[in-house]
């Protein structure tokens, strides 16, 4: 995706840059007076018109990856924190389905027992954990997508672009979950065990004291099991949906569409991708909630307690709504930030050819 260079548009009137006929009259010089001999004093006020173009972020440069990382922090940290009430209800349904039988009842019970404040339990570890995860997820995805494209070469990068998306997103999420796991462990305990801790400040040291530092990573493997398929589906399906949208549903080439329109496509593609993500990763999501809630629990204990049907379905409708909205909004924020810093939106009718 080439980034076009455009001359800098001055915010000052043009007569301050060149002595036009109007400005000569203003400075007391006749319009018929040759431009070569302006009065000495007024000439000192003339400013040379800038000619250098606005500096843009070069694709695949360190600044490009830094921008993608910053966009990832905003997209994941803000959205996950915003849906904390939904996450609290979902986790409690997964942990105690006998008490929290459905979404509406879950909200009523939590409001009655803990008040509105109870719906936002765990917001701090959510914000920190998913901000760190988003930084790694999006930043490393862009890096690995370029890296794997360079390995196979331009021809195969286009031919097997979906495999590139899958490999790049899986590699990025492998790293991102290491950053997320400690905060996820604290978040689940705070949200599902009333009285365990008020939040991050007392929950983190209490968890470390009880289970050691390694206890923060007890759920890492199930987290990988949830997040890696989720992210592979999230990025590959999004890229494919956006490409197909511009190719078959929109007659205008992507580059000719307005930025708000492109962001609308990003949201739609992200929402559909989010629904697919929720369905693929939900069994592992139930495992993560169960293991982080019960000390010493194993995957076998979770399967025995939840049952195979419960593993795939418990809390799924709420999670589809949550993840669909979350993923669609994340892509809008991420692509919106890229547009803000002068980068193109993600996806399109033809993927970028890796630079040599």
N, C-alpha and C positions, 0 to 999 in steps of 0.2 A: 504494500500500500504506500504509494509515494506521497510525500507531504509537500504540498505546493508552497513556494516562496512568494510572498506578495510584498510590495514596497510598503514601507511604514507610512501610515496616513498621519499627517501632522495635525495636531489639535490647535495650531495657531493659524491665523489668516494668511493667505498666500502672499499678500502684499508685503509681509515682513521678510519674505525670502527673496523676492525678485522685484526690481523697480518697474512695475507695470505703469501704464500711462496714468491710471487713477492715482497710484501712490506718488508718482512724480508731481502731479498737481497738488497733492496733499502736502508734499515736502517743498512746494514753492518752485517747482521746475516745470517749464512749459512742456506740453506733450510733444511739441515739435523739436525740443532740445535733444540732440543726439545722446543716446544712453551712455556713450563713452565718457562724457564730461559732467557727471552729477556734482552738485555742491559737496564740498569736502566734509562739512559737519554732519549733514544728514546721512551721508554714506556710511558713517561709523555705526549707525543703528541697523545696518543690513546684516542679516544672518544667513549663512549659507544653507541652502535647503538640504536636509539629510537625504543621502542616497543609498545607505546600506539597508538591506531588508531586515525585517524583524527576525530575530534569532529564534529558530524553531528547534524542538527536541528531535534529535536524529534517531530514527528507528534503530532499535537494538543496541543503542549506546547505553552507558551506565545511567545517564539521566532518564532514558526511556524505562529501564527496569526500576529505577527509583520511583518514577511516577506511577508505574503499575503497582508497586508495593504500597505506596501511599493510598492509591485508589482501593486496594484490597483491604487495608485497615479500615477505611471509612465504610466500605460496602458491607463487610461482615460484622464489624464491631457495633455499628449503629443499628443495623437491622435485627441482629440477634437480641440486643438489649431492648429494643422496642417491643419485641414479642415475648418478653419474659413472662407475662401473665399466662399466655398460652402454653409456654414451656413448663411452668409450674404445675398447671392442671394436667398436662400430658404425662409428666413424670409421676405424679401421684396416682393417676389412673393405671400406669404400668406397674407401680409398686404395690398398690392396695386396691385392686379392682372391686373387692367386696364392699368397701366404703365409698369409693369414687366410681360409681357404676357407669357414668357417662359424662360428657363434657359439661352440660348445663348443671347437673347435680354437683359436679366437681367445683365449679365456680361458686355455687351457693354455699357449699360446705366450707370452702376456704374463706369466703367473705364473712360467714357467720363466726367461724372459729378464730380467724387471724386478722380480719378486716382487710381493707384495700391494701394496706402495707404488706400483707402476706402474699399478695399476688406478685409482688416485685422482689420477693426473697431471692437472693443469689444474683442480683443485677450486676454487682461489682465483678465477681469472677467471670460472669458472662461477658462483660465488656472487655476485660483484659484478655481473657482466653481467646475469644473469637476475633479480637483485633490482631493478636499475634498470629492466629491461624490464617486470617485473611491476608495478612502481609506475605506469609510464606506461600499460601495457596495461589494467589494471583501472580505475585512476582516470579515465583519459580515456574509456574505454568508457562508464562511468556518466555522464560529462559529455556526451559526444556523443549518447548515447541520449536524454537529456533535451533537449539542444539541438535535435536534428532533430525530436523529437516536438513541441516548441513551434513549430517552423517550420511544420509541416504541420497542426497543430491536433489536438485530442483525437480527433475522429472518424476522420481519416485515420491517426493514429498507431496506433489499434487495428486499422483495416482493413489497413494495410500494415506491421504490426509486424515481420514478418520482414525487410523491406527496411530498416527502422530498425535492427534488430540488425546486419545486414550492413554498412550504411554506418557505424554507430557503431564497430564493431569494426575495420573497415578503416582508419578515420581514426586510431583509437588506436594501431594497430600501426605505422602509418607513422611515428609519433613514437617509439614504443617501440624500434624497430629501430635508430634513430640512437643511442640510449643503449646498446644491446646490442652493436653491430657491433665496436667496438674490442676488447672482451673476448672476443668470439667468435673474432676473428682470432688472438689470442694463444692461446686455448684449443686451437684445432685444431692449431696448430704444436707446442705443448707435448705434446699427446696423440699425434701421429702422427710426429713427427720426433725420434727418440731422440737425445739429445745436444744438441738445439737450446737448451734451457733447462731449469732445474729447475722453474720455475713462473712466477708472475706477476712477481715482483720483478726477475728478470733477463730474462724473456722479453719484457716490454713495451719496455724500453729497447733491447734487441737488435733487435727488429722495427722500431722507429722509426728506429734508426740505419741499418738495411739498406734500408728502403723509404720512409722519411719518414713524416710524420704521415698523409699521404693513404693510405699503405699500410694503415693500420688500417681504412680504409673501402673497400678494394678489393672486398670481398665484399658491399657494402651492397645493390646492385641484386639480386643473387641471393638475398640474405637477405630482401629485400622479396618476391621471387618465392616464397620458401618460407613466410615467416611471415604475410603478409597473407592468402593463401587459407587457411592453417592457422587463423588466428585468426577469420576470417569463419565458417569451418565450426565452430570450437570454440564460439563464442558463439551463433550462430544455431541450430545443431543442439541445443546444450544447452538453450537457452530453449524450443525447440519440444518436445524430449523431455520436459522437466519439466512443461510445460503439458499435454501429452497424457497424461502419467502421472497427474496429479491429476484430469484431466477424465474419463478412461476406465478407468483401472486401480484407482483408489483411491476408494471410495465416500464417504470422509470429506473435507469441505472442508479445504484446506491449513491455514487458520488454526486448525482444531481438532486438527490432527495435532501430536504432540509434536515438540520441536526435534530430538532424536536421530533420529526417523523422517524428518524433513525433510532432515537431513544425509545419511541413507541414500539418499534420492531424489537428492540432489545428487551423491553418489558414482556411483550407477548411471548417471545421465544424463551425467555427466562422462566415465565410462569409454567409453560408447558413442560419445560425441562425439569422444573421443580416437582411437578406431579410424578413424573417418571422416577426422579431421585428418591422421593418418599417411599414409593412402592418397592424399589430395589433394596433400599437400605434399612427398612423398618425392622426386620427380625434382629439385626445387629443392634439397632437402637434400643430395643427391649432388653437385650443382653447387657448393654452398657449401663442402663438404669438399674437393672437388678444387681449387677456385680458391684457397682459403686455404692449401693445402698446397704448391702449385707456383708458384714465382715467375714472373710474366709469362704465366701460363696464361690462355687465353680460354675462353669458353663453347663455341666450336667445337672447341677441343682436348679439352674434357671430353666432348662428345658423341662425338667420334671415338674417344677412349680407352675410354669406358664402353660405347658403343653404346646405341641407343634402349631395348633390352630391359633392359640393365644399369642404365640411368638410372632406370627405373621399378621395378626389382625388387631391385637389389643392397642388401642389408641391411634389406629391408622387413619380414620376419617379426620380427626383433629390435626394429625401430623400432615396430611395432604394439604389441608387449608393453610396451615402454618408454613410449610416448606414451599408450597407454590407461591404464596405471597412473598415470602422471604427471598426466594431465588429470583423472582421477577424484579423485585425492588433492588436486590444486590446488583443485578446487571445494569439497571438504570443508573444507580449511583456510580458504579465502576466506569461505565462508558461516559456518563456525564462528567466525571472528573477528567477522563482522558480528553474529552472535547474541550474542557475548561483550560487544560494546559497545552492544547493545540495538537493533540493526537487524534487519529481516526478512531471511530467506534469499532468494536470487535465484530469479526465475521463479515461475510459479503458473498457476492456471486463468484468471486475467485480469490483464493487465498494468496497472501503475499509470497512472492518468490524469494527464497532466502538469498541474502546478499553474500557475495563471495569476497 
